Amino acid sequence: MAPPSSPSASSSSIHKELVSTVTKEARQTSSQSPSEILRIQRKIDLRILPWLCFTYLVMRIDVNNISNAAIMNVEVKHDIKTQLGKLTAGQWNWAIACFFYPYAFLEPISTLMMKKTAYDIVFSLGCSIILKLVISPSFWLGRLMVTWGIIVGCIAAVQNYDGLITVRVLLGVAEAGYYPCVIYYLAFWFRPDQMARRVAAFYSFGQVSGFVGGFLAFAISYADGRLAGWRWLFIIEGIPAVLMGIATFWVLPDYPQTARFLSDDEKSATLNLLSEHSPSKEAKTWDWQQVVKLFKDPTFWTWTLVWFFHAVGGFGLSYALPTVIFQLGFTTSALSNVLSMPPSLLTFTVLNILGWLVQSHKFNPFRVAIVCTCQFTFNHGLK
């Protein structure tokens, strides 16, 4: 005979059934007009998208700042390569590349961890004390930001090549999953056919990081003194990530069902718009049948290849560009960082236009992917 369930387990089960029932009813009973739906979606956009865009801007600045640091104050031998032991080209390539191995490996794990999960933490101090840690989107995204912000600041303290490799690997671990976590998070609020323009806006802010990062490197290079300019760069660019990460715990709403800025009718309308298979607060986090189906879909592999070549042609070149511009010999290290700024604004503009064309069904997504890959490569080639 099976043992009876505990009252807490029974209560938890009833709560989950109630949330599921409310969600299903919301999908079936919402009857807002199209104009009202548009108003609600704009309200959601204004509440979550600006914050996500600016946090992604900070993330990309913290990822790419090593390319700006490479040439800061090189004329007076206060550059990072000289101060860490006259690093060779091969050592510098490894310092850049080592970030991506833990980053790529841990991205799927980090994304799955974002979904609400509860863990019991047991402390033994004479008696057992059990604390429950609940992981939600706002907690996980904020935790990622605080962690990588601290590590970016720690780069300022490295004294040799081994230390640089260590913090770069740790930075890859810390930042793993942020981008896919945000895409997963947006799926709690919008259908796939509503995502193109929003993802384009979000992603375009990553390109603006080249503009902002170049300007910061230019300005901070003049702070070079007892403490080298590149060390100031990592300290100053690590602080915003920590502060915004802490703020994310309270600023970012987790799910439509729990959003305090939405009324009950607005929550119902938002849930009603989502497809039956959209991720949600109460849905399973992992489904093997969907995973197998995904791997059998040729579109998945096509997009994977497009993304791979885009990353190589776009982000891969950006890590060397400030150095390439400086080595052309017609400008200083400070102005070389400035010259890497303008193409980022063009990329920002083009991405948002293409996102609007896709969402308006005026442009095929595959064409957009090819155009973006070619445009990123061409822009970086112009630099």
N, C-alpha and C positions, 0 to 999 in steps of 0.2 A: 504493500500500500504506500503510495507516495506521501511524503510528509506534507503537512499543510503549509501554505505560503505564509510568510510573515506579513503583518499589517502594513509595514512600509513598502514591501514589494507589491502588495495588492494595491496600495494607494498610488504607487508609481505607475502601475499598469493602467489603472483607471484614468489617471491624468493623461497618459499617452493616447489612450483611446478617445478621450474627450477632445484633445488637440486635433487628432486626426479627423474626428467627426466634424468639428468646427471648420476645419480647412476645406473638407469636401463640400460642406454646405455653402461655404463662402464662394467656392468655384461655381456653384450651381445657381445661387440666388442673387448675385450682384447684378444690378440693372441700370448702372449709370450710363448716361449719354456719352457719345464719342468725345464731345467737348469737355465733359467732366472727367473722363478717363485721361485725356490729354493734360488737364490741369493737375491731376494727381501724379502723373508721371513726371511732369515738370517739377512738382514739389519734391518728389523723391530725388530727381536729378540734382536739384539745388542743394539737397541735404547731404548727399553722399559723394557725388562726382568731384566737386572741387577739392574735397579733402583727399580723396584717392589720387587725384591728378598731382597734387602738390607733394604728397608722400612719395609717389613714384618719381617725381622730379628729383627729390632729395636722394632717393635710392640710386638713380643713374649717375648723379653727381658723385656719390661716394664710390661707385664702381669704377667710373672712368677717371677719377682724379689722379690716379697713378700716371696716366699718360701726360697730364699737365705737369705733374711733379718732376717728370723725367728731365725737363730742360730748365726748370726754374733756377735762376742765378748761376747757370753753368759757367758764365764768363768769369766769375770770381771764385770758382771751385767750391761753391756752397750747394751744389746740386746733390740729389739723393744718391746717384751712382758713385760719385767721388767720395762722399762721406761714409758710405757703407763698404768701402774697400775697393774702389775703382772696379765696379762690376763690369763684366764682359757682356757682349751682345747676347751670348747664349744664356748667361745667368739672368739677364733682364727679361728675356723671353720666358724663362721658367717662372720668374716672379709674377708675370702677367698670367701665364697659362694655368698655374697651380690653383688659381681661384675657381676655375670652371669644373674641375673634377668632382669635388664635393658638392658644388652647386648643382650640377646635372644629376648626380646620383641621389641627392636628398630632396630634390624638388617634388617628386610624386609623394614621398612620405610626408613632407611638410604640408602639402595640400590636403591630404587625408586627415592630418591632425587638426586642421582648422575647424572641421565640423564639430559641433558640440559633443564633448566627451567628458565623462566624470571619472576622476581617479581618487581613490582613497589613499591618503598619505598617513602612515602610522608613525608616531613618535613614542618612544619608550622612555619615560622619565619616572620610573617607579611603577607607573601604571600606563596603560596604552591610551594614547590620545589620537583619535581619528579625525583628520580634517579632509574635507572634500574639495578638490580642485576641479572647477568646471571650465573647460576650454570652449570658447566661443569665437566667432570671427573677429570681434573687436579685441578680445584678449590676445589671440594668436598673432594678428597683424601688428598690434602694438608691441607685443613681445619681440617679434622679429626686428622691428625698428630700433627698439632700445638696445638689443644685443648688437646689431651691426653698427650702431652709432658709437657704442663703447669701444668696439674693436677698431673702427676707423680712427678714433682718437688715440688708440694704443700704437698705431703705426708711427706716430710722431716720436715714440720712445725707442724704436728699434735702433740697434747699433751696428748690425752686421747683416750679411746676406742670409744667414740661417734665421735670424729673427724676422726678416722681411718675408721669407717663405712661410714661416709659421703663422704670422698674422694674416697673410693673404689666404692661406688655406682656411683659417678660422672665419675669415670674412665670407668665403664661399659657403661655409656651413651656416653662418648666421643669416645670409640673405636668401638662401635656398627656399624656393617656394613662394616668394612674395608675389611675383607676377601671376603665376597660375592661381594662387589663392584669391587674388582680386577678381580674375575672370570667373572663378567658381562662385565667389561671393555675389557678383553681379547677376549670376543665373538664379539666385534666390529671389531677385526682384523683377527680372525681365525675361521675356521669351527670346529664343535665339534670333528670330527675325527682327528683334528690337535692339540687338546688341551692337550692330556694326558701327553706327555713329558714336556710340558711347565708348566702345573699345578703341576706336580710332582716336577719340579725344584723349582718352587715358594714355594710350601708347605714344601719342604725339608729344606729351609732356616729357617723356623720356628723351626725345630728340632735342627738346629745348635745353636739356641738361648740358649739351655741348656749348650752347650760347652762354648760359649762366656760369658753368664751370670754367670756361675760357676767361670770362671777365674776372671771376674771383681769383684765378691763378695770376692773372695780370696784376691785379691790385695788391694781392698778398705778397707778391714777389718783392715789393718795395718795403715790406716789413722785415726783410732779411737783416739779421744782425747777429747778436750773440746766439740767438736761436734761429736756425736756418729757415728761410722762407717756406720750404717744402714741409717742414715740421708744423709751422703755423697753419699751413693749408689743411692738413689732416685734422688738427685740433678744431679749427673753426668749422670745417665741414662735417665733423662728427657730432657737434652739439645739437644742430637742428633735428637730426634723426632721433636722438634721445628724448628731446622735449616733445616732438610731435608723436613719438611712440607712446609716451605717458598720456598725452592728451587723447590719443585714439581710444584708450580704454573707456572714455566717457563720451567722446564726440561721435563715434561711429555706431549706428544702430546695427543690431545683429541680424534680425529677420523681420519680414513684414508683420508677422504675427505679434511681435514684441515691440514694434516701433512706437515710441511714445508720441512722435510728432504726427502720426496718422490717427484719424478717428476710426471708429469701428467700421463705418461704411467704406472708408478709404482702404482699410486693410482688406475688407472683403473684395473690393473692386480689384485691388492689386493681385490677390490670390486667384481671383476668377480669370484673370488674363493669362496666367501661367498655364502651360500645357500639363497634361496629366503626369508626364514623366519628368517634369522639372525637379531639380533638387529642392529640398525643403527642410525645415527644422526637424520634422518627424520622420522623414524618409531615411532609408538605409544609406549608409555612407559608401558601402562597397557592394557591388553586385557582379558576380563572376559571369553571369550570362551576358550582361551588357559589355563586359570587358572582352569576352570572346567575340561577340558581334562586332565590336569596334575594330579588333585586329583583323577581322575578315573583310572589313570595308576598305576597298582600294583608295577611297578618298582620304582616309586617315594617313596612308603612306605617302600619298601625293603631297598633302599639306606638310607632313613631316620633312620631306625633302625640300620643299619651298622654304620652310622656316630655317632649315639647316644652311642652305645656300645664302639666304638673306643674312643670317648671323655672321657667316664668314665674310661675305661681301660688304656688309655694313659695319657691324660692331668690330669685326676683326681688324679692319683697316684703321678704325678710329684710334686704336691704342698706339699706333705708330705715327699718326699724322703730325702732332706738334713737333716731334723730333725731325720728321722729314722736312717740314717747312723751315725749321731752324737751320738744318744742314744744307739747305739751298744757298745759304750764305748772304742773303740780301736784307736780313732783319735781325733784331735782337731776340733773345729767348722770351722776354716779356711780350713783345709784339707778335711773336709766333703763336702764342696762345690766343691773342686777339684775332688773328687771321683765321683761326679755326672756328670762329663764332658764326659768321653770316649764313653758311649753308644750313645750319640747324634750323633757322627760321623758315627757310624754304621748305625743308622737310616737314616742319610743323604744319605749314599751310596746306601742302599737298596731301598729307595724311587725312586731315579733316575734310577736305573736299572729296577725296576718294571714299571715306566712310559715309558721307552723305549720299554719294552716288550709289553705293551698295545698298544702303537701307532703303533708298527710293526705288530700288530695282531697275536702275538705269545703267548699271555696270555689273558685269559678271565678277564674282569674288576672285576667280582664278586670274582674270586679267589684272585685277588690282594687285594681287600678290606678285605677279611678274613685273608690273610697273614699279611697285615699291622697291623690289629687290634691285632692279636696274637703276632706279633713281637714287637709292642710297649709295650704291656703288659708284655711280657717276659723280654724285656730290662729293663723296670722300676723295674720289680721284682728282676732282678739281682743286680740292684743298692742297 
